[in-house]
């Protein structure tokens, strides 16, 4: 069974939690230990990525170390073509739809496609949408994004609906790593309305506490991603468990 099918099967039963491992932030030597602690706490998948510095042989070795340490899916979350590796279970094949630069919408995807095909890496086409305050974060700055405005939820609705019509398998609303505040609930709600139950909705960036994570699920998120909150924790397993329990404790009615 593909990673995508496994995740979608779980999403039908409950909201999921993904732990983001940025080796450049936590240290390549700690990445496998960090991922194992997150798995022990109940996280559903490990995302590996970062906007800068995560690439090449160091990335390959880190992915292999993490694969040896966990049984849950290990999924690449690349900031550019340099952030891909043949050793992961799957790749979020991101298109930053609200970028000013066509390179991040379709250019880098074309450059990566022959490599990914040769590797036989599972691809999960994902519409990546950076919301306010993402313009202040590395993802927004490097990706040259026009952050989706909180005061105009209709714009987020239109982008999410477009992603559904085009056929993306996931839509990812991103405030950016370390964002001052998370994706606004209004944007999560309109994205959920646009996607219906056809396309899973991932929300990440600026989610610093379990209650905020739970609130995003209540607003319509299927998957919550946390990274910075875990990087800053003195007890990764305990912190991840608190997020997992909060996310999975929400009774969804959508």
ABEGO torsion letter per residue (X at the ends): XBAAAAAAAAAAABBBBBBBBBAAAAEAAAAAAAAAAAAAAGBABBBBEEABGBBEAAAAAAAAAAAAABABBBBBBBABAAABBAABABBBBBBBAABABAAAAAAAAAAAAAAAAAAGBBBBBBBBBBBOAAAABAAAAAAGBBBBBAABAAAAAAAAAAAAAAGBABBBBBAEBGBABBBBAAAAAAAAAAAEAABBBBBBEGBABAAAAAAAAAAGBABBBBAAAAAABABAAAAAAAAAAAAAABBBAX
